[in-house]
Structure formats: C-alpha cells, structure tokens
C-alpha cells in the first residue's frame, strides 16, 4: 500500500512543481491517447464490417462499367477513406500543440523566476535554479507527451492509407471479374 501512496505523492509533487500547464498537457495527452485507442479499435473491429458491407453493395450492383457506376465506386472508396482517416488530423494537432504548451509553461515559469529575481536580486542562485527547474518541467512533459503519440500516429496514418488502397483494389478486381464474365458469356 505504501508503494501506491508513494507513487501518488510523487505524481502530485510533479504536478505541483510544474504548475497548471502540466495539467493542461496531461488532459491533452489523455484526449490524444483516447483518440489513438479509438482508431486502433476502429481498424480492428469496425472497419472490417464496413468494408464487407461496401463490397457487398458493389458486388450486388449489375452495372460496374458505366460512368455512373465508377462514380458510385469512388464514393464508396471515399467513404472508407473518410472513416479511416477520422481523428488523425486532430491527433496530429495535439502532437503539435503539446510541445508548444510545454514551451508556454517554460515561459510562465521563467516569468516567475524573473519575479523572484526582482525581489531577491540576482545574488540568490538557489532561488533562480529552483525556478529554472520548475520552468523546464512543462517543456520536458510536453515533448515526452508529443513523442508518445508519434509512432502510433504514423502507424494509424499508414494503416488508413493501406485500408483505402485495399478497398480500391478489391472493388477494381470485382470490376475485372464482372467485365470478364460479361465478355465470356
């Protein structure tokens, strides 16, 4: 039980030392990771069913070669593309915002250091060092939080592109099979 209490105290002290900006960074990181987890779930659970439905809709069409049919195929692929890429731009925006939030925390902390210097003078190196330490914590936290989403974001982006290409290939292959069956009969 003391391990849990010690961990809680350490986290609380970290957030108190870094200031309110660490809470903003924490909330943004939680939101980013919530979206990342949602995207992983979507690719594993929801997207296969959606692709199957789209393939069935296309397969059940009689016309696969007219201009109108090609537009419908493009719309079906576009639907998969929109669904596969949903939230990816917001995840990337969070990743870009996190280091900037950390920098904002550093500027805020340095303002505090300058306030301490205005009262105590430049002779108090210990007060200045403590303030600089507090000021750099948000930058470190923002960078670490942004880096934590870098690999998953790139993975999700590649996965979305792969899924869109796969559905395009499936529908085009279905076109070829349909055209060959028309010419063969």
C-alpha positions in Angstrom: 0.0 0.0 0.0 2.9 2.4 0.7 4.1 1.9 -2.9 0.8 3.2 -4.2 0.9 6.1 -1.7 4.5 7.0 -2.6 3.7 6.9 -6.3 0.7 9.2 -5.8 2.7 11.6 -3.7 5.5 11.7 -6.4 2.9 12.4 -9.2 1.2 15.0 -7.1 4.6 16.7 -6.3 5.5 16.6 -10.0 2.2 18.3 -11.0 2.6 20.9 -8.2 6.2 21.7 -9.2 5.3 22.1 -12.9 2.2 24.2 -12.4 -1.1 24.4 -14.1 0.4 23.9 -17.6 1.2 20.3 -16.7 -2.5 19.7 -16.1 -3.3 21.1 -19.5 -0.6 18.9 -21.0 -2.0 15.9 -19.1 -5.6 16.5 -20.3 -4.4 17.0 -23.9 -2.4 13.8 -23.7 -5.3 11.8 -22.4 -7.5 13.2 -25.2 -4.9 12.3 -27.8 -4.5 8.8 -26.5 -8.2 8.3 -26.3 -8.4 9.1 -30.0 -5.5 6.8 -30.8 -7.1 3.9 -28.9 -10.4 4.6 -30.6 -8.7 4.5 -34.0 -7.0 1.2 -33.2 -10.3 -0.2 -32.1 -12.0 1.1 -35.3 -9.4 -0.6 -37.6 -9.6 -3.9 -35.7 -13.4 -4.1 -35.0 -15.5 -1.7 -37.1 -13.7 -1.3 -40.4 -13.7 -4.9 -41.5 -17.5 -4.9 -41.2 -17.8 -1.6 -43.1 -15.5 -2.9 -45.9 -17.6 -6.1 -46.1 -20.8 -4.0 -46.4 -19.3 -1.8 -49.1 -18.0 -4.8 -51.0 -21.5 -6.4 -50.9 -23.1 -3.2 -52.1 -20.7 -3.1 -55.0 -20.9 -6.8 -55.7 -24.7 -6.7 -55.8 -24.7 -4.0 -58.5 -25.4 -5.1 -62.0 -23.6 -2.2 -63.7 -19.9 -1.9 -62.9 -18.5 -0.1 -66.0 -20.6 2.9 -66.7 -19.6 6.4 -65.7 -22.3 6.4 -63.0 -21.0 3.1 -61.6 -17.5 4.5 -61.4 -18.7 7.5 -59.5 -20.5 5.2 -57.1 -17.3 3.2 -56.6 -15.4 6.4 -56.0 -18.0 7.4 -53.4 -17.7 4.1 -51.7 -13.9 4.3 -51.6 -14.2 7.9 -50.4 -16.5 6.8 -47.6 -13.9 4.3 -46.4 -11.2 7.0 -46.7 -13.1 9.4 -44.6 -13.9 6.8 -41.9 -10.3 5.5 -41.9 -8.8 9.0 -41.6 -11.2 10.3 -39.0 -9.5 11.9 -36.0 -6.0 11.6 -37.5 -5.6 15.3 -38.1 -6.8 16.0 -34.5 -4.2 13.6 -33.2 -1.5 15.3 -35.2 -2.8 18.7 -34.0 -2.5 17.5 -30.4 1.0 16.3 -31.1 1.9 19.7 -32.4 0.3 21.5 -29.5 1.9 19.6 -26.7 5.5 20.9 -27.2 4.0 24.4 -27.5 2.1 24.0 -24.3 5.3 22.9 -22.7 7.1 26.0 -24.0 4.2 28.1 -22.7 4.8 26.6 -19.3 8.5 27.3 -19.5 7.8 31.0 -20.4 5.3 31.1 -17.5 7.9 29.6 -15.1 10.6 32.0 -16.3 8.4 34.9 -15.6 8.2 33.6 -12.0 12.0 33.3 -11.9 12.3 37.0 -13.1 9.8 38.0 -10.4 11.9 36.2 -7.8 15.0 37.9 -9.1 13.3 41.3 -8.9 12.6 40.8 -5.2 15.8 39.0 -4.1 18.2 40.3 -6.7 20.5 38.2 -8.9 22.6 37.0 -6.0 20.3 34.2 -4.9 21.4 31.5 -7.3 19.5 28.8 -5.4 16.1 30.5 -5.9 16.9 31.1 -9.6 18.0 27.4 -10.1 14.8 26.2 -8.5 12.7 28.4 -10.7 14.5 27.4 -13.8 14.0 23.7 -12.8 10.3 24.4 -12.4 10.2 26.2 -15.7 11.7 23.4 -17.7 9.4 20.6 -16.4 6.5 21.6 -18.7 8.8 21.6 -21.7 10.0 18.2 -20.9 6.5 16.9 -20.3 5.1 18.4 -23.5 7.9 16.9 -25.6 7.6 13.5 -24.0 3.8 13.5 -24.4 4.1 14.5 -28.1 6.7 11.9 -28.7 4.5 9.2 -27.1 2.0 9.8 -29.9 4.4 9.9 -32.8 4.7 6.2 -33.6 1.0 5.4 -33.1 0.1 8.4 -35.3 2.3 7.3 -38.1 1.1 3.7 -37.7 -2.5 4.9 -37.9 -1.8 7.0 -40.9 -0.2 4.2 -42.8 -3.0 1.8 -41.8 -5.6 4.2 -43.1 -3.8 4.5 -46.5 -3.4 0.7 -46.7 -7.1 0.1 -46.0 -8.2 2.7 -48.6 -5.9 1.1 -51.2 -7.1 -2.3 -50.2 -10.8 -1.4 -50.8 -9.9 0.3 -54.1 -8.1 -2.9 -55.2 -11.0 -5.1 -54.1 -13.5 -3.1 -56.0 -11.4 -2.8 -59.1 -10.8 -6.6 -59.0 -14.5 -7.1 -58.7 -14.9 -4.9 -61.8 -12.4 -7.0 -63.8 -14.2 -10.2 -62.7 -17.6 -8.7 -63.7 -16.3 -7.5 -67.1 -14.7 -10.8 -67.9 -17.9 -12.7 -67.0 -19.9 -10.4 -69.3 -17.5 -11.0 -72.2 -17.1 -14.7 -71.6 -20.9 -15.3 -71.8 
